[in-house]
Amino acid sequence: MKLCVTGTPGTGKTEISKELSKRLEWKLIPINHIAEDLNAYLGDDEKRGAKILDMDKINDYLDDVGGDIIIEGHIAHEVPCDIVVVLRCDPGVLEERLKERYPDKPDKVKENVDAEILGVITSDAVQINEKVYEIETSKKSIDENVKEIMNIIDGDSQEYRIGSIDWLEEYEEKLI
């Protein structure tokens, strides 16, 4: 099985994925590490200060990986997966986390908070993947979040269907 754990930066992807990988004994593949190992870059996005990944090259590599895997990263939802779990975080909480992480990059903080408010990653994920779920990570422990993802894997997924998390009404004024 290919499980994708994705979300806006600051939602808890890395720590949750590490713990999930340990519990399930599945291989954890951070998408940024694959890109680096394969030199899977198409160029630079100078506006965002990021590299543009060659998703075809990454997908070809992942198609050859056997067994159960967890693909982790904020663009991991661009990989066709059996299950995609989008980690969501209250935009107010997320903003504080990102300000700590990127103290000199207010534009990056705003861009990511806006993306969370609008549910951009979920919207993108459903364009590529059929089984997309959301969990809200703001006030939960890593253990609680891991258990929720395990529920989804086990088929107990109804409460995690997309659309149950909507920050737009509460945070619409931040988008202006």
C-alpha positions as CSV (number, residue, x, y, z in Angstrom):
1,M,0.0,0.0,0.0
2,K,1.1,3.6,-0.7
3,L,0.0,5.9,2.0
4,C,0.6,9.6,1.5
5,V,0.8,12.0,4.5
6,T,0.7,15.6,3.3
7,G,-0.3,19.0,4.5
8,T,0.8,22.6,4.7
9,P,4.2,23.1,6.3
10,G,3.8,23.2,10.1
11,T,0.9,20.7,10.4
12,G,3.0,17.9,11.8
13,K,3.8,15.7,8.8
14,T,7.3,14.7,9.7
15,E,6.8,13.7,13.3
16,I,3.5,12.0,12.7
17,S,4.9,10.1,9.8
18,K,8.0,8.9,11.7
19,E,5.8,7.6,14.5
20,L,3.3,6.0,12.1
21,S,6.2,4.3,10.2
22,K,7.5,2.8,13.5
23,R,4.1,1.5,14.6
24,L,3.2,0.0,11.2
25,E,6.7,-1.1,10.4
26,W,6.3,0.5,7.0
27,K,9.1,2.2,5.1
28,L,9.0,6.0,5.4
29,I,10.0,8.0,2.3
30,P,10.2,11.8,2.6
31,I,9.5,13.1,-0.8
32,N,12.2,15.9,-0.5
33,H,14.8,13.2,0.2
34,I,13.8,11.3,-3.0
35,A,14.0,14.5,-5.0
36,E,17.5,15.2,-3.7
37,D,18.8,11.6,-4.1
38,L,17.5,11.4,-7.7
39,N,18.3,15.0,-8.5
40,A,14.7,15.2,-9.6
41,Y,14.5,19.0,-10.2
42,L,13.1,20.9,-13.2
43,G,14.4,24.3,-12.1
44,D,13.9,26.9,-9.4
45,D,10.8,28.8,-8.3
46,E,12.5,32.1,-7.5
47,K,9.4,33.7,-6.2
48,R,9.0,31.0,-3.5
49,G,12.6,30.3,-3.1
50,A,12.0,26.6,-3.8
51,K,12.9,24.0,-6.3
52,I,10.4,22.7,-8.9
53,L,10.3,18.9,-8.6
54,D,10.3,16.5,-11.5
55,M,7.2,14.5,-10.4
56,D,7.5,12.0,-13.3
57,K,10.9,11.0,-12.2
58,I,9.8,10.7,-8.6
59,N,6.7,8.7,-9.5
60,D,8.8,6.3,-11.6
61,Y,11.0,5.7,-8.6
62,L,8.1,5.2,-6.2
63,D,6.4,2.7,-8.7
64,D,9.5,0.5,-8.2
65,V,9.5,0.6,-4.4
66,G,7.9,-2.6,-3.1
67,G,5.9,-3.2,0.1
68,D,3.9,-0.8,2.3
69,I,5.3,2.7,2.2
70,I,4.5,6.1,3.7
71,I,5.3,9.0,1.4
72,E,5.6,12.2,3.5
73,G,5.9,15.8,2.4
74,H,3.9,19.0,1.6
75,I,3.7,18.0,-2.1
76,A,3.4,14.2,-1.5
77,H,-0.3,14.4,-2.6
78,E,1.0,14.8,-6.1
79,V,2.0,11.1,-6.1
80,P,-0.8,8.7,-6.9
81,C,-1.5,6.8,-3.7
82,D,-3.9,4.3,-2.3
83,I,-4.8,6.6,0.6
84,V,-3.9,10.3,1.1
85,V,-4.2,11.8,4.5
86,V,-4.1,15.6,4.6
87,L,-3.0,17.0,7.9
88,R,-4.9,20.2,8.7
89,C,-4.1,22.8,11.4
90,D,-6.0,25.7,12.8
91,P,-4.6,28.7,10.9
92,G,-4.0,30.7,14.1
93,V,-1.9,27.9,15.5
94,L,-0.2,27.3,12.2
95,E,0.7,31.0,11.9
96,E,2.5,30.9,15.3
97,R,4.4,27.7,14.4
98,L,5.5,29.1,11.0
99,K,6.6,32.5,12.5
100,E,8.9,30.5,14.8
101,R,10.2,28.4,11.9
102,Y,10.5,31.3,9.4
103,P,11.1,34.4,11.4
104,D,12.5,36.4,8.5
105,K,10.0,35.2,5.9
106,P,6.6,36.8,6.6
107,D,5.5,36.3,2.9
108,K,6.2,32.6,3.2
109,V,4.2,32.4,6.5
110,K,1.3,34.3,4.9
111,E,1.3,32.1,1.8
112,N,1.2,28.9,3.8
113,V,-1.5,30.2,6.3
114,D,-3.6,31.3,3.3
115,A,-3.2,27.9,1.7
116,E,-4.4,26.3,4.9
117,I,-7.4,28.6,5.2
118,L,-8.4,27.8,1.6
119,G,-7.7,24.0,1.8
120,V,-5.4,24.2,-1.2
121,I,-3.6,20.9,-0.5
122,T,-6.9,19.0,-0.1
123,S,-8.2,20.5,-3.3
124,D,-5.1,19.5,-5.2
125,A,-5.0,16.0,-3.7
126,V,-8.5,15.1,-4.9
127,Q,-7.5,16.0,-8.5
128,I,-5.0,13.1,-8.4
129,N,-6.2,10.6,-5.8
130,E,-9.5,9.0,-5.0
131,K,-9.2,8.2,-1.3
132,V,-8.4,11.5,0.4
133,Y,-9.0,12.1,4.1
134,E,-8.4,15.0,6.4
135,I,-7.4,15.0,10.1
136,E,-7.2,18.1,12.3
137,T,-3.8,18.1,14.2
138,S,-3.9,21.5,16.0
139,K,-4.4,20.3,19.6
140,K,-3.8,16.6,19.4
141,S,-0.7,14.6,20.4
142,I,1.4,12.7,17.8
143,D,-0.1,9.5,19.3
144,E,-3.7,10.7,18.8
145,N,-3.0,11.7,15.2
146,V,-1.3,8.4,14.5
147,K,-4.3,6.5,15.8
148,E,-6.6,8.5,13.6
149,I,-4.5,7.6,10.5
150,M,-4.5,4.0,11.6
151,N,-8.3,4.2,11.8
152,I,-8.4,5.4,8.2
153,I,-6.1,2.6,7.0
154,D,-8.3,0.1,8.8
155,G,-11.3,1.4,6.9
156,D,-12.9,3.4,9.8
157,S,-12.7,6.6,7.8
158,Q,-16.1,8.2,7.6
159,E,-15.4,11.0,10.1
160,Y,-12.3,11.9,8.2
161,R,-13.9,12.5,4.8
162,I,-12.9,15.8,3.1
163,G,-15.1,18.8,3.8
164,S,-15.4,18.3,7.5
165,I,-12.6,20.9,8.2
166,D,-13.3,24.4,6.9
167,W,-11.4,27.4,8.2
168,L,-12.7,29.8,5.6
169,E,-15.6,31.4,7.5
170,E,-13.6,31.8,10.7
171,Y,-10.4,33.2,9.0
172,E,-11.7,34.9,5.9
173,E,-10.5,38.3,7.0
174,K,-6.9,37.0,7.1
175,L,-7.0,36.5,3.3
176,I,-7.4,40.2,2.6
